[in-house]
Amino acid sequence: MQVLIILVVCSLVVALGFLAAFFWSVKDNQYEDTYTPSMRILFDDTYSDSETGENNTTEHLN
């Protein structure tokens, strides 16, 4: 019987953790832009090396 109480308490802790993570992600606006992340993989990103002054462009693959 004590095992059931431990399992219920553990499941409540896990459920509260997921609920807190959900509210944190909503508050952090992670669900605002649902279109751009799916399209970002289709475009090549180019970066220039501004610290050395050279115009080296490298393609960055995500």
All heavy atoms as TSV, in Angstrom:
chain	resi	resn	atom	element	x	y	z
A	1	MET	N	N	0.818	-1.195	0.000
A	1	MET	CA	C	0.000	0.000	0.000
A	1	MET	C	C	0.860	1.256	0.000
A	1	MET	O	O	0.487	2.256	-0.597
A	1	MET	CB	C	-0.917	-0.028	1.222
A	1	MET	CG	C	-1.958	1.044	1.221
A	1	MET	SD	S	-3.122	0.724	-0.099
A	1	MET	CE	C	-4.188	2.091	0.061
A	2	GLN	N	N	1.998	1.173	0.669
A	2	GLN	CA	C	2.892	2.333	0.717
A	2	GLN	C	C	3.510	2.610	-0.645
A	2	GLN	O	O	3.823	3.753	-0.966
A	2	GLN	CB	C	3.979	2.108	1.760
A	2	GLN	CG	C	3.447	2.069	3.173
A	2	GLN	CD	C	4.550	1.772	4.171
A	2	GLN	OE1	O	5.666	1.472	3.782
A	2	GLN	NE2	N	4.231	1.860	5.443
A	3	VAL	N	N	3.642	1.564	-1.452
A	3	VAL	CA	C	4.194	1.737	-2.799
A	3	VAL	C	C	3.255	2.590	-3.641
A	3	VAL	O	O	3.701	3.435	-4.425
A	3	VAL	CB	C	4.437	0.364	-3.455
A	3	VAL	CG1	C	4.827	0.525	-4.900
A	3	VAL	CG2	C	5.480	-0.407	-2.697
A	4	LEU	N	N	1.967	2.394	-3.494
A	4	LEU	CA	C	0.997	3.195	-4.242
A	4	LEU	C	C	1.099	4.679	-3.872
A	4	LEU	O	O	1.004	5.549	-4.741
A	4	LEU	CB	C	-0.422	2.696	-3.993
A	4	LEU	CG	C	-0.767	1.362	-4.634
A	4	LEU	CD1	C	-2.164	0.922	-4.207
A	4	LEU	CD2	C	-0.667	1.464	-6.138
A	5	ILE	N	N	1.275	4.952	-2.616
A	5	ILE	CA	C	1.403	6.353	-2.188
A	5	ILE	C	C	2.665	6.978	-2.772
A	5	ILE	O	O	2.647	8.111	-3.267
A	5	ILE	CB	C	1.391	6.436	-0.648
A	5	ILE	CG1	C	0.019	6.004	-0.131
A	5	ILE	CG2	C	1.732	7.835	-0.170
A	5	ILE	CD1	C	-0.055	5.854	1.376
A	6	ILE	N	N	3.752	6.211	-2.776
A	6	ILE	CA	C	5.004	6.724	-3.364
A	6	ILE	C	C	4.834	6.956	-4.862
A	6	ILE	O	O	5.270	7.975	-5.404
A	6	ILE	CB	C	6.156	5.749	-3.069
A	6	ILE	CG1	C	6.461	5.733	-1.571
A	6	ILE	CG2	C	7.396	6.105	-3.868
A	6	ILE	CD1	C	7.425	4.659	-1.153
A	7	LEU	N	N	4.176	6.032	-5.555
A	7	LEU	CA	C	3.956	6.197	-6.995
A	7	LEU	C	C	3.042	7.379	-7.297
A	7	LEU	O	O	3.263	8.111	-8.275
A	7	LEU	CB	C	3.374	4.916	-7.587
A	7	LEU	CG	C	4.337	3.739	-7.670
A	7	LEU	CD1	C	3.617	2.505	-8.184
A	7	LEU	CD2	C	5.504	4.089	-8.584
A	8	VAL	N	N	2.028	7.590	-6.508
A	8	VAL	CA	C	1.136	8.737	-6.718
A	8	VAL	C	C	1.888	10.035	-6.500
A	8	VAL	O	O	1.752	10.982	-7.289
A	8	VAL	CB	C	-0.102	8.634	-5.790
A	8	VAL	CG1	C	-0.870	9.940	-5.768
A	8	VAL	CG2	C	-0.999	7.500	-6.236
A	9	VAL	N	N	2.705	10.089	-5.464
A	9	VAL	CA	C	3.474	11.306	-5.192
A	9	VAL	C	C	4.476	11.552	-6.321
A	9	VAL	O	O	4.620	12.683	-6.808
A	9	VAL	CB	C	4.184	11.200	-3.825
A	9	VAL	CG1	C	5.177	12.329	-3.649
A	9	VAL	CG2	C	3.172	11.190	-2.712
A	10	CYS	N	N	5.157	10.496	-6.792
A	10	CYS	CA	C	6.111	10.659	-7.896
A	10	CYS	C	C	5.408	11.116	-9.173
A	10	CYS	O	O	5.919	11.974	-9.899
A	10	CYS	CB	C	6.853	9.352	-8.148
A	10	CYS	SG	S	8.036	8.935	-6.887
A	11	SER	N	N	4.248	10.559	-9.454
A	11	SER	CA	C	3.536	10.963	-10.669
A	11	SER	C	C	3.053	12.404	-10.570
A	11	SER	O	O	3.048	13.133	-11.561
A	11	SER	CB	C	2.368	10.024	-10.949
A	11	SER	OG	O	1.420	10.112	-9.915
A	12	LEU	N	N	2.650	12.821	-9.383
A	12	LEU	CA	C	2.240	14.217	-9.207
A	12	LEU	C	C	3.435	15.164	-9.385
A	12	LEU	O	O	3.293	16.236	-9.985
A	12	LEU	CB	C	1.589	14.427	-7.840
A	12	LEU	CG	C	0.180	13.877	-7.694
A	12	LEU	CD1	C	-0.305	14.034	-6.255
A	12	LEU	CD2	C	-0.762	14.578	-8.649
A	13	VAL	N	N	4.586	14.776	-8.895
A	13	VAL	CA	C	5.786	15.614	-9.058
A	13	VAL	C	C	6.154	15.736	-10.536
A	13	VAL	O	O	6.450	16.829	-11.034
A	13	VAL	CB	C	6.953	15.056	-8.224
A	13	VAL	CG1	C	8.255	15.734	-8.583
A	13	VAL	CG2	C	6.664	15.218	-6.748
A	14	VAL	N	N	6.104	14.616	-11.263
A	14	VAL	CA	C	6.425	14.647	-12.691
A	14	VAL	C	C	5.394	15.490	-13.445
A	14	VAL	O	O	5.747	16.293	-14.319
A	14	VAL	CB	C	6.502	13.217	-13.258
A	14	VAL	CG1	C	6.577	13.228	-14.770
A	14	VAL	CG2	C	7.696	12.493	-12.668
A	15	ALA	N	N	4.121	15.327	-13.123
A	15	ALA	CA	C	3.071	16.102	-13.791
A	15	ALA	C	C	3.228	17.595	-13.516
A	15	ALA	O	O	3.063	18.422	-14.423
A	15	ALA	CB	C	1.697	15.620	-13.338
A	16	LEU	N	N	3.553	17.944	-12.288
A	16	LEU	CA	C	3.766	19.367	-11.969
A	16	LEU	C	C	5.000	19.914	-12.679
A	16	LEU	O	O	5.029	21.074	-13.084
A	16	LEU	CB	C	3.869	19.561	-10.458
A	16	LEU	CG	C	2.569	19.370	-9.684
A	16	LEU	CD1	C	2.822	19.455	-8.177
A	16	LEU	CD2	C	1.543	20.400	-10.114
A	17	GLY	N	N	6.018	19.070	-12.859
A	17	GLY	CA	C	7.202	19.493	-13.608
A	17	GLY	C	C	6.876	19.786	-15.058
A	17	GLY	O	O	7.316	20.790	-15.621
A	18	PHE	N	N	6.101	18.906	-15.684
A	18	PHE	CA	C	5.703	19.157	-17.072
A	18	PHE	C	C	4.791	20.378	-17.181
A	18	PHE	O	O	4.886	21.140	-18.139
A	18	PHE	CB	C	5.012	17.928	-17.666
A	18	PHE	CG	C	5.965	16.873	-18.116
A	18	PHE	CD1	C	6.035	15.660	-17.464
A	18	PHE	CD2	C	6.813	17.099	-19.194
A	18	PHE	CE1	C	6.922	14.686	-17.862
A	18	PHE	CE2	C	7.699	16.136	-19.610
A	18	PHE	CZ	C	7.758	14.927	-18.943
A	19	LEU	N	N	3.912	20.563	-16.217
A	19	LEU	CA	C	3.042	21.741	-16.232
A	19	LEU	C	C	3.848	23.028	-16.085
A	19	LEU	O	O	3.602	24.009	-16.794
A	19	LEU	CB	C	1.998	21.632	-15.127
A	19	LEU	CG	C	0.923	22.719	-15.100
A	19	LEU	CD1	C	0.051	22.611	-16.350
A	19	LEU	CD2	C	0.075	22.588	-13.848
A	20	ALA	N	N	4.842	23.006	-15.213
A	20	ALA	CA	C	5.706	24.178	-15.046
A	20	ALA	C	C	6.503	24.441	-16.309
A	20	ALA	O	O	6.664	25.597	-16.726
A	20	ALA	CB	C	6.628	23.982	-13.852
A	21	ALA	N	N	7.007	23.390	-16.962
A	21	ALA	CA	C	7.755	23.564	-18.214
A	21	ALA	C	C	6.857	24.122	-19.310
A	21	ALA	O	O	7.284	24.958	-20.116
A	21	ALA	CB	C	8.363	22.242	-18.648
A	22	PHE	N	N	5.612	23.686	-19.353
A	22	PHE	CA	C	4.672	24.204	-20.345
A	22	PHE	C	C	4.399	25.687	-20.127
A	22	PHE	O	O	4.440	26.487	-21.071
A	22	PHE	CB	C	3.367	23.412	-20.298
A	22	PHE	CG	C	2.298	23.976	-21.176
A	22	PHE	CD1	C	2.365	23.839	-22.551
A	22	PHE	CD2	C	1.226	24.659	-20.631
A	22	PHE	CE1	C	1.388	24.374	-23.362
A	22	PHE	CE2	C	0.244	25.192	-21.428
A	22	PHE	CZ	C	0.322	25.044	-22.798
A	23	PHE	N	N	4.127	26.065	-18.886
A	23	PHE	CA	C	3.861	27.489	-18.610
A	23	PHE	C	C	5.107	28.335	-18.859
A	23	PHE	O	O	5.001	29.454	-19.350
A	23	PHE	CB	C	3.360	27.687	-17.181
A	23	PHE	CG	C	1.922	27.304	-17.011
A	23	PHE	CD1	C	1.549	26.387	-16.048
A	23	PHE	CD2	C	0.940	27.856	-17.820
A	23	PHE	CE1	C	0.227	26.036	-15.888
A	23	PHE	CE2	C	-0.387	27.512	-17.669
A	23	PHE	CZ	C	-0.742	26.599	-16.701
A	24	TRP	N	N	6.299	27.790	-18.567
A	24	TRP	CA	C	7.534	28.527	-18.832
A	24	TRP	C	C	7.714	28.744	-20.333
A	24	TRP	O	O	8.090	29.831	-20.775
A	24	TRP	CB	C	8.735	27.772	-18.253
A	24	TRP	CG	C	10.030	28.369	-18.635
A	24	TRP	CD1	C	10.581	29.503	-18.144
A	24	TRP	CD2	C	10.927	27.888	-19.625
A	24	TRP	NE1	N	11.784	29.741	-18.764
A	24	TRP	CE2	C	12.023	28.768	-19.670
A	24	TRP	CE3	C	10.905	26.771	-20.468
A	24	TRP	CZ2	C	13.080	28.570	-20.539
A	24	TRP	CZ3	C	11.970	26.587	-21.325
A	24	TRP	CH2	C	13.033	27.468	-21.355
A	25	SER	N	N	7.432	27.723	-21.137
A	25	SER	CA	C	7.613	27.874	-22.580
A	25	SER	C	C	6.583	28.829	-23.173
A	25	SER	O	O	6.891	29.572	-24.096
A	25	SER	CB	C	7.535	26.516	-23.275
A	25	SER	OG	O	6.250	25.967	-23.137
A	26	VAL	N	N	5.367	28.826	-22.664
A	26	VAL	CA	C	4.353	29.766	-23.147
A	26	VAL	C	C	4.735	31.188	-22.752
A	26	VAL	O	O	4.612	32.123	-23.552
A	26	VAL	CB	C	2.956	29.389	-22.610
A	26	VAL	CG1	C	1.954	30.491	-22.868
A	26	VAL	CG2	C	2.498	28.091	-23.238
A	27	LYS	N	N	5.232	31.363	-21.535
A	27	LYS	CA	C	5.626	32.701	-21.074
A	27	LYS	C	C	6.835	33.205	-21.832
A	27	LYS	O	O	6.994	34.406	-22.044
A	27	LYS	CB	C	5.933	32.650	-19.579
A	27	LYS	CG	C	6.218	33.995	-18.974
A	27	LYS	CD	C	6.474	33.879	-17.491
A	27	LYS	CE	C	6.798	35.250	-16.926
A	27	LYS	NZ	N	7.078	35.159	-15.496
A	28	ASP	N	N	7.708	32.282	-22.304
A	28	ASP	CA	C	8.920	32.652	-23.030
A	28	ASP	C	C	8.649	32.841	-24.526
A	28	ASP	O	O	9.580	33.015	-25.307
A	28	ASP	CB	C	9.971	31.569	-22.833
A	28	ASP	CG	C	11.364	32.061	-23.061
A	28	ASP	OD1	O	11.624	33.247	-22.765
A	28	ASP	OD2	O	12.207	31.266	-23.536
A	29	ASN	N	N	7.383	32.801	-24.934
A	29	ASN	CA	C	6.935	33.035	-26.320
A	29	ASN	C	C	7.517	32.042	-27.318
A	29	ASN	O	O	7.857	32.388	-28.438
A	29	ASN	CB	C	7.261	34.461	-26.769
A	29	ASN	CG	C	6.514	35.478	-25.974
A	29	ASN	OD1	O	5.407	35.221	-25.519
A	29	ASN	ND2	N	7.108	36.646	-25.790
A	30	GLN	N	N	7.636	30.798	-26.923
A	30	GLN	CA	C	8.159	29.794	-27.834
A	30	GLN	C	C	7.117	29.324	-28.835
A	30	GLN	O	O	7.449	28.672	-29.815
A	30	GLN	CB	C	8.694	28.602	-27.048
A	30	GLN	CG	C	9.924	28.934	-26.261
A	30	GLN	CD	C	10.561	27.690	-25.689
A	30	GLN	OE1	O	10.175	26.585	-26.016
A	30	GLN	NE2	N	11.536	27.889	-24.834
A	31	TYR	N	N	5.867	29.649	-28.622
A	31	TYR	CA	C	4.816	29.237	-29.542
A	31	TYR	C	C	4.322	30.390	-30.402
A	31	TYR	O	O	3.337	30.229	-31.111
A	31	TYR	CB	C	3.642	28.642	-28.765
A	31	TYR	CG	C	4.006	27.385	-28.034
A	31	TYR	CD1	C	4.110	27.364	-26.659
A	31	TYR	CD2	C	4.266	26.217	-28.737
A	31	TYR	CE1	C	4.453	26.208	-25.996
A	31	TYR	CE2	C	4.612	25.059	-28.088
A	31	TYR	CZ	C	4.699	25.062	-26.712
A	31	TYR	OH	O	5.038	23.920	-26.057
A	32	GLU	N	N	5.004	31.534	-30.359
A	32	GLU	CA	C	4.558	32.696	-31.126
A	32	GLU	C	C	4.796	32.500	-32.625
A	32	GLU	O	O	3.937	32.766	-33.430
A	32	GLU	CB	C	5.285	33.954	-30.655
A	32	GLU	CG	C	4.829	34.441	-29.303
A	32	GLU	CD	C	3.412	34.969	-29.323
A	32	GLU	OE1	O	3.037	35.625	-30.303
A	32	GLU	OE2	O	2.685	34.699	-28.360
A	33	ASP	N	N	5.993	32.052	-32.995
A	33	ASP	CA	C	6.342	31.915	-34.405
A	33	ASP	C	C	6.406	30.429	-34.752
A	33	ASP	O	O	7.375	29.750	-34.460
A	33	ASP	CB	C	7.687	32.577	-34.679
A	33	ASP	CG	C	8.009	32.598	-36.144
A	33	ASP	OD1	O	7.098	32.364	-36.954
A	33	ASP	OD2	O	9.166	32.857	-36.479
A	34	THR	N	N	5.381	29.929	-35.356
A	34	THR	CA	C	5.358	28.511	-35.713
A	34	THR	C	C	5.743	28.280	-37.159
A	34	THR	O	O	5.940	27.146	-37.569
A	34	THR	CB	C	3.963	27.923	-35.470
A	34	THR	OG1	O	3.013	28.642	-36.248
A	34	THR	CG2	C	3.587	27.977	-33.998
A	35	TYR	N	N	5.895	29.347	-37.961
A	35	TYR	CA	C	6.177	29.203	-39.380
A	35	TYR	C	C	7.670	29.224	-39.684
A	35	TYR	O	O	8.155	28.403	-40.460
A	35	TYR	CB	C	5.477	30.312	-40.157
A	35	TYR	CG	C	5.701	30.233	-41.641
A	35	TYR	CD1	C	5.103	29.225	-42.396
A	35	TYR	CD2	C	6.507	31.147	-42.291
A	35	TYR	CE1	C	5.315	29.140	-43.738
A	35	TYR	CE2	C	6.714	31.075	-43.646
A	35	TYR	CZ	C	6.113	30.064	-44.378
A	35	TYR	OH	O	6.325	29.976	-45.708
A	36	THR	N	N	8.428	30.131	-39.070
A	36	THR	CA	C	9.839	30.325	-39.403
A	36	THR	C	C	10.715	29.111	-39.111
A	36	THR	O	O	11.557	28.774	-39.940
A	36	THR	CB	C	10.380	31.557	-38.668
A	36	THR	OG1	O	9.589	32.680	-39.036
A	36	THR	CG2	C	11.811	31.823	-39.038
A	37	PRO	N	N	10.608	28.435	-37.986
A	37	PRO	CA	C	11.487	27.281	-37.759
A	37	PRO	C	C	11.340	26.188	-38.804
A	37	PRO	O	O	12.321	25.525	-39.139
A	37	PRO	CB	C	11.076	26.782	-36.382
A	37	PRO	CG	C	10.502	27.952	-35.716
A	37	PRO	CD	C	9.828	28.738	-36.799
A	38	SER	N	N	10.170	26.015	-39.346
A	38	SER	CA	C	10.018	24.985	-40.365
A	38	SER	C	C	10.612	25.417	-41.702
A	38	SER	O	O	10.987	24.575	-42.515
A	38	SER	CB	C	8.544	24.638	-40.544
A	38	SER	OG	O	7.830	25.760	-41.016
A	39	MET	N	N	10.721	26.710	-41.959
A	39	MET	CA	C	11.274	27.208	-43.219
A	39	MET	C	C	12.768	27.501	-43.117
A	39	MET	O	O	13.431	27.618	-44.122
A	39	MET	CB	C	10.547	28.493	-43.638
A	39	MET	CG	C	9.087	28.304	-43.908
A	39	MET	SD	S	8.775	27.151	-45.257
A	39	MET	CE	C	9.403	28.102	-46.608
A	40	ARG	N	N	13.321	27.637	-41.902
A	40	ARG	CA	C	14.722	28.012	-41.710
A	40	ARG	C	C	15.669	26.970	-42.286
A	40	ARG	O	O	16.736	27.298	-42.781
A	40	ARG	CB	C	15.003	28.196	-40.230
A	40	ARG	CG	C	16.358	28.779	-39.943
A	40	ARG	CD	C	16.611	28.970	-38.481
A	40	ARG	NE	N	15.475	29.565	-37.789
A	40	ARG	CZ	C	15.158	29.329	-36.538
A	40	ARG	NH1	N	15.884	28.514	-35.815
A	40	ARG	NH2	N	14.116	29.897	-35.990
A	41	ILE	N	N	15.306	25.725	-42.279
A	41	ILE	CA	C	16.181	24.676	-42.759
A	41	ILE	C	C	16.329	24.731	-44.276
A	41	ILE	O	O	17.292	24.215	-44.841
A	41	ILE	CB	C	15.661	23.297	-42.294
A	41	ILE	CG1	C	16.760	22.271	-42.421
A	41	ILE	CG2	C	14.424	22.896	-43.050
A	41	ILE	CD1	C	16.452	20.976	-41.727
A	42	LEU	N	N	15.439	25.401	-44.958
A	42	LEU	CA	C	15.480	25.454	-46.413
A	42	LEU	C	C	16.439	26.512	-46.937
A	42	LEU	O	O	16.802	26.488	-48.111
A	42	LEU	CB	C	14.075	25.733	-46.961
A	42	LEU	CG	C	13.039	24.666	-46.609
A	42	LEU	CD1	C	11.678	25.104	-47.109
A	42	LEU	CD2	C	13.425	23.337	-47.206
A	43	PHE	N	N	16.869	27.455	-46.103
A	43	PHE	CA	C	17.737	28.532	-46.532
A	43	PHE	C	C	19.153	28.299	-46.047
A	43	PHE	O	O	19.376	27.789	-44.951
A	43	PHE	CB	C	17.239	29.878	-46.000
A	43	PHE	CG	C	15.854	30.215	-46.455
A	43	PHE	CD1	C	14.806	30.240	-45.558
A	43	PHE	CD2	C	15.590	30.466	-47.780
A	43	PHE	CE1	C	13.523	30.528	-45.967
A	43	PHE	CE2	C	14.309	30.759	-48.205
A	43	PHE	CZ	C	13.274	30.786	-47.306
A	44	ASP	N	N	20.155	28.673	-46.904
A	44	ASP	CA	C	21.550	28.596	-46.503
A	44	ASP	C	C	21.908	29.867	-45.767
A	44	ASP	O	O	21.587	30.967	-46.190
A	44	ASP	CB	C	22.454	28.469	-47.722
A	44	ASP	CG	C	22.308	27.115	-48.368
A	44	ASP	OD1	O	21.972	26.158	-47.652
A	44	ASP	OD2	O	22.543	27.028	-49.581
A	45	ASP	N	N	22.611	29.710	-44.648
A	45	ASP	CA	C	23.075	30.858	-43.885
A	45	ASP	C	C	24.519	31.142	-44.257
A	45	ASP	O	O	25.335	30.236	-44.343
A	45	ASP	CB	C	22.993	30.584	-42.391
A	45	ASP	CG	C	21.568	30.408	-41.920
A	45	ASP	OD1	O	20.675	30.980	-42.559
A	45	ASP	OD2	O	21.366	29.705	-40.921
A	46	THR	N	N	24.842	32.408	-44.474
A	46	THR	CA	C	26.224	32.796	-44.755
A	46	THR	C	C	26.661	33.758	-43.679
A	46	THR	O	O	25.923	34.627	-43.242
A	46	THR	CB	C	26.358	33.465	-46.130
A	46	THR	OG1	O	25.518	34.595	-46.161
A	46	THR	CG2	C	25.970	32.504	-47.229
A	47	TYR	N	N	27.908	33.567	-43.211
A	47	TYR	CA	C	28.467	34.419	-42.178
A	47	TYR	C	C	29.803	34.947	-42.676
A	47	TYR	O	O	30.560	34.245	-43.309
A	47	TYR	CB	C	28.691	33.638	-40.878
A	47	TYR	CG	C	27.422	33.121	-40.279
A	47	TYR	CD1	C	27.048	31.785	-40.431
A	47	TYR	CD2	C	26.586	33.957	-39.567
A	47	TYR	CE1	C	25.878	31.314	-39.880
A	47	TYR	CE2	C	25.418	33.494	-39.017
A	47	TYR	CZ	C	25.068	32.174	-39.174
A	47	TYR	OH	O	23.905	31.704	-38.624
A	48	SER	N	N	30.111	36.209	-42.384
A	48	SER	CA	C	31.412	36.765	-42.737
A	48	SER	C	C	32.253	36.874	-41.476
A	48	SER	O	O	31.754	37.061	-40.378
A	48	SER	CB	C	31.257	38.125	-43.394
A	48	SER	OG	O	30.684	39.026	-42.470
A	49	ASP	N	N	33.571	36.765	-41.652
A	49	ASP	CA	C	34.492	36.836	-40.524
A	49	ASP	C	C	34.860	38.292	-40.310
A	49	ASP	O	O	35.768	38.830	-40.929
A	49	ASP	CB	C	35.721	35.992	-40.820
A	49	ASP	CG	C	36.577	35.815	-39.593
A	49	ASP	OD1	O	36.075	36.065	-38.484
A	49	ASP	OD2	O	37.735	35.400	-39.750
A	50	SER	N	N	34.160	38.989	-39.431
A	50	SER	CA	C	34.362	40.421	-39.239
A	50	SER	C	C	35.536	40.717	-38.318
A	50	SER	O	O	36.068	41.812	-38.330
A	50	SER	CB	C	33.095	41.055	-38.675
A	50	SER	OG	O	32.791	40.493	-37.416
A	51	GLU	N	N	35.997	39.763	-37.515
A	51	GLU	CA	C	37.094	40.028	-36.592
A	51	GLU	C	C	38.422	40.152	-37.314
A	51	GLU	O	O	39.261	40.965	-36.950
A	51	GLU	CB	C	37.163	38.922	-35.544
A	51	GLU	CG	C	35.982	38.913	-34.611
A	51	GLU	CD	C	36.100	37.802	-33.584
A	51	GLU	OE1	O	37.122	37.099	-33.576
A	51	GLU	OE2	O	35.168	37.660	-32.802
A	52	THR	N	N	38.683	39.371	-38.337
A	52	THR	CA	C	39.953	39.434	-39.045
A	52	THR	C	C	39.928	40.443	-40.167
A	52	THR	O	O	40.972	40.771	-40.717
A	52	THR	CB	C	40.317	38.052	-39.608
A	52	THR	OG1	O	39.296	37.644	-40.512
A	52	THR	CG2	C	40.457	37.032	-38.495
A	53	GLY	N	N	38.794	40.959	-40.521
A	53	GLY	CA	C	38.698	41.918	-41.595
A	53	GLY	C	C	38.645	41.273	-42.954
A	53	GLY	O	O	38.505	41.950	-43.961
A	54	GLU	N	N	38.831	40.004	-42.998
A	54	GLU	CA	C	38.763	39.314	-44.272
A	54	GLU	C	C	37.315	39.051	-44.630
A	54	GLU	O	O	36.442	39.001	-43.780
A	54	GLU	CB	C	39.525	37.989	-44.187
A	54	GLU	CG	C	40.997	38.171	-43.907
A	54	GLU	CD	C	41.682	36.831	-43.725
A	54	GLU	OE1	O	41.006	35.797	-43.851
A	54	GLU	OE2	O	42.886	36.837	-43.442
A	55	ASN	N	N	37.112	38.910	-45.875
A	55	ASN	CA	C	35.756	38.689	-46.356
A	55	ASN	C	C	35.547	37.205	-46.631
A	55	ASN	O	O	35.186	36.810	-47.713
A	55	ASN	CB	C	35.485	39.533	-47.601
A	55	ASN	CG	C	34.001	39.579	-47.907
A	55	ASN	OD1	O	33.190	39.147	-47.105
A	55	ASN	ND2	N	33.666	40.097	-49.068
A	56	ASN	N	N	35.813	36.408	-45.634
A	56	ASN	CA	C	35.606	34.975	-45.780
A	56	ASN	C	C	34.158	34.651	-45.449
A	56	ASN	O	O	33.673	34.976	-44.377
A	56	ASN	CB	C	36.517	34.188	-44.836
A	56	ASN	CG	C	37.962	34.346	-45.203
A	56	ASN	OD1	O	38.276	34.616	-46.343
A	56	ASN	ND2	N	38.841	34.187	-44.221
A	57	THR	N	N	33.514	34.064	-46.348
A	57	THR	CA	C	32.149	33.638	-46.076
A	57	THR	C	C	32.142	32.134	-45.952
A	57	THR	O	O	32.759	31.423	-46.724
A	57	THR	CB	C	31.183	34.067	-47.183
A	57	THR	OG1	O	31.621	33.508	-48.404
A	57	THR	CG2	C	31.118	35.574	-47.287
A	58	THR	N	N	31.510	31.708	-44.953
A	58	THR	CA	C	31.379	30.266	-44.741
A	58	THR	C	C	29.920	29.933	-44.638
A	58	THR	O	O	29.118	30.691	-44.114
A	58	THR	CB	C	32.084	29.823	-43.447
A	58	THR	OG1	O	31.521	30.535	-42.361
A	58	THR	CG2	C	33.568	30.091	-43.521
A	59	GLU	N	N	29.617	28.816	-45.176
A	59	GLU	CA	C	28.239	28.366	-45.071
A	59	GLU	C	C	28.091	27.607	-43.781
A	59	GLU	O	O	28.917	26.797	-43.400
A	59	GLU	CB	C	27.879	27.472	-46.251
A	59	GLU	CG	C	27.849	28.233	-47.542
A	59	GLU	CD	C	27.340	27.367	-48.674
A	59	GLU	OE1	O	26.802	26.287	-48.379
A	59	GLU	OE2	O	27.469	27.768	-49.812
A	60	HIS	N	N	27.042	27.921	-43.098
A	60	HIS	CA	C	26.761	27.286	-41.809
A	60	HIS	C	C	25.562	26.379	-41.983
A	60	HIS	O	O	24.515	26.803	-42.414
A	60	HIS	CB	C	26.471	28.357	-40.758
A	60	HIS	CG	C	26.162	27.802	-39.427
A	60	HIS	ND1	N	27.121	27.234	-38.646
A	60	HIS	CD2	C	25.013	27.711	-38.758
A	60	HIS	CE1	C	26.563	26.830	-37.529
A	60	HIS	NE2	N	25.284	27.100	-37.572
A	61	LEU	N	N	25.780	25.135	-41.674
A	61	LEU	CA	C	24.682	24.180	-41.782
A	61	LEU	C	C	24.155	23.891	-40.410
A	61	LEU	O	O	24.885	23.610	-39.485
A	61	LEU	CB	C	25.159	22.882	-42.431
A	61	LEU	CG	C	25.722	23.030	-43.832
A	61	LEU	CD1	C	26.271	21.709	-44.293
A	61	LEU	CD2	C	24.650	23.513	-44.782
A	62	ASN	N	N	22.888	23.975	-40.246
A	62	ASN	CA	C	22.250	23.651	-38.963
A	62	ASN	C	C	21.782	22.239	-38.971
A	62	ASN	O	O	21.232	21.711	-39.762
A	62	ASN	CB	C	21.076	24.587	-38.681
A	62	ASN	CG	C	21.549	25.961	-38.335
A	62	ASN	OD1	O	22.618	26.116	-37.774
A	62	ASN	ND2	N	20.740	26.941	-38.679
